[in-house]
Each structure stands twice: as C-alpha cells, then as structure tokens.
Amino acid sequence: MKLIDRYTRSYIGYAGIMLAVTIPVLYFSVQFLVARRIDQNLLRQKKMIVSSISNIAPNEPFTHTIFLEPGLSFSPAVLPITESDKFSVVQHFDTTDNDYEPWRVLTTTVYIHRKPYLLELSSSLLDKEELIAGIVLMVGIILLLFMTGLFAINRSLSVNIWKPFYRTIGMLNNYKIEKDEVLFFEKIKVDEFAELNTVIHSLTARNAEVFESQKSFIENVSHEMQTPVAIQQVKLELLLQTQPLSAAQYRLIADLMDNTQQAGILHNCMLLLAKIDNRQFRDAELFSASAIVENLVEQYALQADLKKIVVNLALAGDIQVQANKGLIEVMIGNLLNNAIRHNSTGGSVQISSSKNSIAFTNSAADGPLDENTLFQRFHGKSALNGGTGLGLHIAKKIADLYEFGLRYDFVSLQHRFTLTFL
C-alpha cells in the first residue's frame, strides 16, 4: 500500500465515523432543544389560562373557554389528583391528512371555583419534526461537503508534495551502474526530499567509482594472468618435444600441461563470473536458442562418443530469446557438458523442448545431486569428474541475470535440468 493511500484511508475512516456519530447526535440534540422550547411555550400558556380562570362563570365553567387556543381541553379531574405537570408525546388522528401526527401534550390539574379539572395543552410536532429533519439534513450536507473538500485538498497537496519522491524512485528504478552514470536531481523545496536526493547522488557517485575501479582491476588481472599462463603452456610444449625424455619426465610434463590448461580455463571462468556480476554484457539480440542447442550438440559429439553416450535431440519448434548470444551459448554449453560429464559410460542424453523451455535429461552414474550445493562454486562432484566446479554455477548466474528459470529434478533414476525462458 502506498503511503498516500494509507493516510488517505485514515482520513476517510475518520470522516465516516464523524458523520455516523455527528448526525444522530445533532438530530437528537435539536429534537431535545425543540421539545424543551415547546414545553416552555406550553407552560406559558398554562400560566395565562390559570390567570384567566377567575373570569369563568361558576355555573357554566366551559362556555367561556372559546377564547383559548384550539389545542386545549378541560375535563373533570379523576381521583387521585396529581398536582405536578406531565409532558408526553401523543399520536392524534388528523382528518385533513387522514394520518396520525405527533403532538406534545402538557397534562396538569387546575382549580376552577375550588373544583379540580384536568387541563391538557397540545402543540403539534409535525412541523417541528420536518424542521429538525431539514436542519439535520442541511448540516449533514455541509459536513459532507466540508470533509469532501478537505479530503480533495489534502489529496491534491499530497500528490504534489510527494511527486519529487516518486520521480526519485523512478530514476532509481531506471538506474544502471554498468552504464557509468551518476544520478542528478533537480532542486526541490521540501527539505527531507532534497536531503534524500543529495544522499542518493553521493551514493551513486561512490558506487560508480567503485564499479569502475573493480572493472579496471578485473581487466588488468585478466591481461596479466593470460600472458604467463600462455608462455608457460608454450614452453611446456617445447620441453615435451626435446629429446631424449624418459617416461617419468614425459608424464610430469604432460601433467603440468594439463594443470596449466586447467588453470587457464579456471581463470577464464572466474573472469566471466566477474563480468556477469558486474553486468558488463550489455549487448542483446534476438536469436534462436534451438539453433544454439543443435550447434552445441555437434560440437560435443566427440566428447559423447568417447563415453559411448547417445544424444537424442527432440526440439519442438523454435525458441526465440532476447539476450546476449555469447552468454546463452555458454549457459547451454555448460548444461550439455554437465549432462555428458555426469553420465555413465554407455548412457544417454535426452534434449527436449516445449513452447519456452529446454530440458536436459541424462542417465545417472549414481544417485541424485545435492540441490543445496548444486549451483554453488566448486561443489565436490565436479572436481572429482575433472571439471572446474563452476559450470552449473555460471549457468545459474546467467539464468538469474536474464530472470530465466533453471530447475533440477531427479526423475526415474535420471538427472534433469529444465531451462525456462520467461
């Protein structure tokens, strides 16, 4: 969840709670105040009536009440007599509207010529209820508009304030250290974001310097290492041609040549890994991975024949890949070489493909491989088979570089590596 959405949801939740609480409280508060005002009016009417009771004739006490308001009634009091005022809400049927309407009623006892009478004063609540509903609706609309406007203003300000931050995030997402670039940011008014951009600029500048220094070191080491290894290989070949040589001397020189050649291969593998880690392979092109597999099968045919291994090729369609062609050749070559090297004499290698994947399946010379160390550098079984211990590690590095999938399975006493081009 984005930060702006997080506190925007908090605002919306708070506004919803405020509306849910404020409108009912407002309604009942206004209703209470209106009822209180009506009660005060009814008490004033009662006071006026009591002060006018002396004008009522003793023999016909109700013939002179016509001057009083319509919502008034007298009736003889029934024992026991209650002297206190009592307020209530009563539903009266209105013949005009043919419906019941709420009335506020004051019930009290008055004395006319020392005889108790029950006095009821009424005031309609219908108009007041409509007034209350109108007031509450108006206030509710005002509150809703106020909170909506507040939310819109806050949203607009937040978007504008956070825009430099998202611009910085976008630049970081597109940043490639191998392009030898340093991030530069425009000046902004928000101090925190300005400080963040300054720190990022300094960090990318230092990383670019370290990257260039490391790349130069690798290139220098590669150049300096290649020369003595090549000289040593040439001199050993010359030494092998000198006469006379004993059988023991011949074996020693041959072992030295093998070790020198192995050291050269290991040096090239380590250099390749360093370049992959530094993402120095920028060139990408669209090519056929299926064609690479076919060419590599021809190249490794002699190695397979020496172990009497049958290579079965069953490619279904053409798989197009957008990547550095040289790296893909190294990755597929390492997987094919691994299938031949870790195989039993007289075994088989099955290479099959689907829509976007290639599987290398070979008969196992022994049990399943350890998946925890399989793609690590210099794992034991490669060294025992005369390898560098870097083939599968390099293949996994290349697959991870292009976000391809590389999975190992042990199925039906066979090793299977599945390469998926996502």
N, C-alpha and C positions, 0 to 999 in steps of 0.2 A: 504494500500500500504506500502511495506517495505521501510525503509529509503534508502537502497542502490538502490532500483529501482527508488525512487523519484529523487535522484540527477543524476542517470544514464540517465533517460529520459530528464533531463535538458541538459546534455551533448549532447545527440543525437539531441535534438531540436536545440541547438546552432550550432552543426556541420552541420545540414541540412540547416540552414539559411545561414551559412558562404559559403557553397558550392553553394547555389542558388544565392547568391549575388556576390561571388568572380569570378565564371566562366564567367558570362556575362560581368562584369567589365573588367576582364582580356582580353576577346575576343575583346571588342571594344577599349580597350587601345592599344593592339598590332596592331589592324587594323588602328588606328589613327597614330601610330608611323610608320607603313609600308607605309601608304599613304603619310605621311609627307616626308619620305625618298625618295619615288618615285617622289614626287613633286620637291624635291631638285635636283634630277638627271635630270628631265625634264628641269628645269631652267638652269642647266649647259649645257645641250645640246643646248638649245636656245641661250645661250651666245656664244657657239662655232660656231653655224650657223650664227649668226649675224656678228661675226668676219670674217667669210669666204664669206660673201655676196659680198665683193669687187671683188672677183675672177670670179663672174658670168658675162657672156657676156651680153651686153645690148640688143642685138637683139634677143637672144635666152636664156632667163633667166633660163629655167628649164632643159636645156640639160646638165648642169654641176652639177646637184644635185644627181647624181648617187652614189657619194662617201659618201653621208649621210646615216644614218641608215634607215631601212625599215619603221619603224613607224613614217613616216614624210610625210606631204603633203603641197603643196603650191596651193593657188588659189587666183585669184584677189580679193581684198577687196571690200566689198559692203558697200555703204554709209548707215548709218553714221559709221564712223571709230571709233573703240574702241581701245585705246592705252593700256589699262590695261590687265594683264594676267588673264585668266579664266580657272579654273580647273573643270573637270566634269568626271563622270563615264558613259561610253557608252558601249552598247552591240554590239559587232561585230560578224558576222557570220563566223565561221571557216569551210572552205570547207573540211579540212582534217578530223576533228572530226564530221562534219555535225551537229554542235551545236553552240549556241551563247556563247560567252565568254566575261567577263567584262574587259574593258580597261580603264586605267586612261589617260585622254586627257588634254593637255595644249593647249589652244587656245589663240593666240596673233597676233598682227599686226607688220609686219616688212616692211622696205622700201628697194626696190632694184632699184637703179638708180632713187631715188626720187618717185618711184611709190609704192603705198601701196599694200601689199599682206597679205593674211590670212594664218598664219602658224599654223599647227596642229601637235603636237608631242604626240605620244601614247606609252603607256607601258602596257603590259598585266598584269592583276591582278590575272589570274587563278593560276599561280604557287604560287603567294603570298598568295592567299586565302587558298590553300592547306597547305602552310607553317604555316599560322596563326592557322588553324584548328588543325594541328599536335601539334603545341606548346601548344594551349589551352588544347587539349586532354591529352597531357603528364603532364602538370601542374595539371590538374584536377585529373588524376590518382594518382599523387604524393600526392596531398592534401587528397584525399580519403584514400590512404594507411596510410598517417600520422595520420589522425583522427581516422581511424580504429585501428591502433596500439596504439594510445593514449587511446582510449576507452578500448581496451583489457587490457592494463597495469593497467589502473585505476580500472577496474572491478576486476582484479586479486588481486591487492593490497587491495581493499575494502573488498573483501571476506576474505582474510587472516587477515586483521585488525579487522573485526567485528566477526570473528569466536569465540573468547572468550566471546563476548557478547551473542551470540546465545547459546553457551554452558551454560552460566549462566541462560538464560531464560529456557533452557531445564531442568536444575536442579531445578529451582523454580516450574516448572510445575509438576515435579515428587515429590516435597517435601510434606510430610505428617507430620504434627506436632504431630499427635497421635502416630507416630512411635518412638517418643523420640529421634529424630535425629537432629543434627546441621550441617548446610552446611559448607563444607570446600572446598576452591578453590585453584587451582594451581597458582603459581606466573606468572604474565604476565608483559610484558614490557610497555604496554600502561597505563599511569598514571591514566587516567579517569576510565578505566575499573577496574584497581587494587583498586582504591578508592571505586568504586561501590561494588565490591566483599567484601571489608572489612566491609562496612556498612551493607550489606546483612548478612554476617556472624554474626555480632554483634546483628542484629535484630532477626535472627532466634534463637540465643542463649538465648536472653532475653525472647522471646516468649515461648521457650521450658521450661524455668524456671517457667514462669507464669502459663503455662499449667499444669505442674507437681504440682505446689502449689495448683492450683484450684482443680485438680483431688483429691489430698490428702484431701483437705478441704471437698469436697463433700462426700468422703468415710467416713471421720471421723464423719461428721454431720449425715450421714445416720446411722452409727453404734450407735452413742449416742442417736439419736432420737428413734430408734426402741425399745431400751430397756425400757425406761419409758412408752412408749405407750403400749407395751406388758404387762408390770407389771400392769398398770392402767386397762387394759382390764380384766386381770385375777382377780384382786381384786374386780372389779365391779361385775363380775360373782359370786364370793364368797359371796359378800354382798347381791346379789339378792337371794341367797339360804338361807340366815339367816331368822329365824322366831322369833317373828311374824313381818310382814311387812304390813303396811297399803297400800291401793290402791294408795294414793298420793305418798308414798315413792317408790312403785314399778314403777310408771310412771317416776319418776325422775331418778331412777337408769337406767331404760330402755333407756331414752333419753340420759343419759350420755354415755351409752354403744354405742348407735348409733353414737353419736358425736365422741367418741373415735375411733370407726371403720372408720368413715368418715375421721378423721384426719390421720389415718394410710394409707388409700387409697390415700389421697391427698399428703401425704409425699412420697409415692412410685411413684406417677405420677410426682411430681416435680423432684425427683431423676432421673427418667427415662428421662425426658426432658433435665436435665443437662448432662447426659451421651450421649444423642443424639447430643446435641450441641457440645460436646467435641469429638464426633466421636470415642467413646470408643467401639463400636460394630464392630470389625474388621472381625470376622469370617463370611464367606459367603459360602453357599452351594446351590446346585441345587435341588429344590423340587417342589412339585405340589401345586400351590395356590388353585386349585379346591378342593383338598383333605382337605385343611385347612378350606375352607368355609363349606364343608359338616360336619366336626367335630364340628365346632363352632355352626352350626345350631342345632345340637343335644344338645350341652351344654346350649344353650339359649332357649331350648324348654319349660322348666318350666316357665321362665320369660314371654315368649309369651303366654303360656296358662293362666297365671294369669290375663292377659288383654284380653283374648279371641281373640288373634291375630293369623291369619292363615299365615304361612310362606310357600310360594311357591318357590321351588328350580328348576331352569331350566338352567343347565350348559351345554353349547355346547362344548364338547371336554375338553381336559386337558390343563391347562395353566402352563407352567414351568417358574420358577422365580429363578434367581441367586441373593441371598441376605441373610441376617441374618434371619433365620427362626423364631426366637422368636419375632423380631420386626414386621415381616409381620403378625404373629398371633395377636399381639397387635393392629396393624392398622386395619385389617379386623374385629377383635372383636369389636373395638370401633365403626366402621361403622355399624355393625349389631346391637349392643347395642343402638346406636343412632336411628336406624330405628324402634326399638321396643319402646324405651322410648318416642320419639316424635311421638307418634301414638295415634290414638283414640281407645277407647275400642271397641272391635269387628272389628277392622280394619284388614289390610292385609300388608304383606311384600313380595315383589317380588324380587328374586335374580336371575339375568340372566347374561350370559356371551357370549362373542364373541371370536374372534381369540386371542386377547390380552387384553381384558378389562372385568371388572365385574361391574355390575350396581346394586345398592341397591335402590329400589323404595318402598316407603311406603305411605299409606293414611295419609293425613294431618289433625291434630286436629284443626288447624287454618290456617292462610294464609301463604304466602311464608316467608322464613327466610331472614334476612338481610345479603346479601352477603359481605358487608363491614366489618361486625364484626363476621361473621360465624365461621371463623377459628382462631379467637383471643382467648386469655386466658380469662376464667371466664366471657364469654358473658352471658347475663341475663337469657335466656330461659333455659339453662342447670341448673342453680341454682334453678329455680322455679320447675323443674322436679326432684329435688333431686340428680342431678349429680354434678360432681366436676367442670364442666365448662372447662375441659381440654381434653375431649375425642377427639373431632374433631381437636383441636389444635395439639395433639400428632399425630393423623393420618396424618395431613398435614405435620408435621415435618418429619415423617418417609418417606412419599412420596417424599418430597423435597430432603431428604438425598440420595435416590436412583434415583432421577430425574424421578419419576413416575408422571403421571398426575392425579390430583384429582379435579373434577369439580362438581358444584352443579347446578341443574336446578329445576324449579317448573313447572311441566307439568301436565295438566289435573287434577288440584287440588291435585297433589301428589308431595312429595319430592323425588328427585332422585340424588344420589351421584354416579358418574361414576369414577372408578379407572382404569387407563390405565397403563399397564406395557410396557414401551418403550423399 
